[in-house]
Amino acid sequence: MNVPKEMRETYEEISKLLIEYSEKYLNKEYEELCLHALEKLCRKRPSPLKRGRSNTWAAGIVYAIGSNNFIFDKSRPIHMSSKELVAPFGISASTAASKATQIKKLLKIDFFHAEWCLPSEAASNPMLWMVSIDGTIFDARRLPVEIQKICYEKGMIPFVPEHPFP
């Protein structure tokens, strides 16, 4: 944990909420992503966490990470509506969505960054594999392994797949 001393109490308070929520409703992968987001928010200068209620921030973090990982899609293993997602935090879905929007902007959370994708879903997330080479967009999984290695070294893809994409 790399949290500034003045933010440790806030971190502990919000992390407790995130861990309890993840254990009951989500899984360890979600918990780790949520705690990673919390840690990054604590390190912001000034930290936005200095204002607002802990349960609102916790709900916003879960909403931001969840929505980025398609938690509202009923075909996903872990899914729920926005109201179901935030009910345990005691706030409205619109409040959580607003906080999530703020968090996504602050941390640059989007579908194109593996940092915010569940590790178990990285291989199947097509957005993580889109690369631009000389202005043309390619699915890196369809490129020769030598080019995939270069893309990985440049941080353009999360890993070099063991088996080429068909």
N, C-alpha and C positions, 0 to 999 in steps of 0.2 A: 504494500500500500504506500503510495507516494502522495500523501496529502499534507498540505501546509499545516503547521501547528495550530494556527488560529481557526482552521476549518475542521479539525478532528472531531469535535463534539457534534457538529452538524453532520459530518460524514457518518459517525456512529449511529446517530438517531435515524437518518434516512436509510442507511444500509440495513439496519435491523428490520425496518418495514419491507424493504426489497427482498431480503432473505426469507422472511416469514411468508411473504406473498408468493415468491417463487417456489418454495417448498410445498405450498398448498395448491397452487393453481398452474404452475408452469413446470420448468425443469432446471437442471444445473446449468445448461447452456444459456438459457435466458437469464438466470441469476448472474452468471459471470459477465454477460454483456451489459446488464443493468448496472452492476457494480463498477464496471469499466467506465460507463458513461458518468456515473456519480463521481468517480475519482477525477475524471477530466473536468467536470463542472466545478469541483472543489479547487482545482488548480487555476481556473480562469482568474484573471486580474482585472477588475475586482470580480469576485465570485458572485454570480447571480443568486446563489443559495443563501446569501446573507439576508435576503428579503423573501418573505412568503412562508407558508406553512410547510412543514416536512411532508405531511401526507399528500399535499398538492404536488410537490416536487417528485415524490415517489411515484404517484400516479402518472405524472407527465413522462417520467423516464420509462416506465413500463409501457405506456401508450406509444411513445416514440420508437422504442425497440420492437415492440409487438407489431406495430403497423409496418415497419420496415421489413418485417419478416412474415408478412401476410397473415397475421393472427386473426383477421376478420374474415378470412376465406374458409368456408366450411369444409373444403376438401383437405385442409391441413390437419396433421395429427393433433396439434393443440390449436384450438380455435374458440373464439367467443365473440359476442357482440361488444360494442364499445361500452354499453351500459353494464354488461356483465364484468368487463375488464376493470372498470373503475369503482363498482359498487363497494368492494371491501375497503376502499380508501375513504368512503363517505363524501365523495364529491361528484359533480355532474360530469357527464361525458363531454359536454362542450368546454368545461373548464379544463379538463385533462387534455383535450385536443388542442386547446389554445396553448397550454404549457408545453405540450409535445412539439408544437410548431416552433416555439421559441427554442427548445432544446435542440431540435434538428438543425436549426440555423446556426446556433452557437457551436455545435460539434460537427457540423457538415455531415449529418447522417443522411445517407441516401442508398439507393439500390446498387450503386456502382462501386461501393467500397466494401471489401471483404471484412474490414474491421467491425462493421455493424451487421454482418450476416451471421446467422447461426452456423457454426462450423459444419454441422451435419448436413446443411443445405447448400453449402458453397458449390459443390460439384454440379448441382442441378439448377443453380441460379444463373440464367442466361446473361443477365446484366453484368455479372462479374467477369465474363469471358469476352466481352466486346472490346476490341482494340482497333485503334486507327493507325493504319500504315499508309503513309503518303496520301492521306486524306480519304482513304477507303476504309470502311468499317468491316472487320472480319470477326468471326467467332474463332477465338484463339484455339479452341479444341480441334478445329479442322485444319489448322496450320501444321507444317512439318515440326517435328520435335525440336529441331535446332532453333527454329524461330520462337517456339513456345519457351524454350530456355532463356532466350534473350528477353522476351516479354516478362518472364518471371523475375529475372535479374533487375529489370527496370521498374519492378513493382506494378506492372500492368495487369497481372493475373495472380490469383491467390496461390497457385501451385502448378507444377507441370503434371498433367494427368498421366497415370501409369499406362492407361490404354487410350490410344487415339480415339477421338469421337468419330462414330461411323459417318 
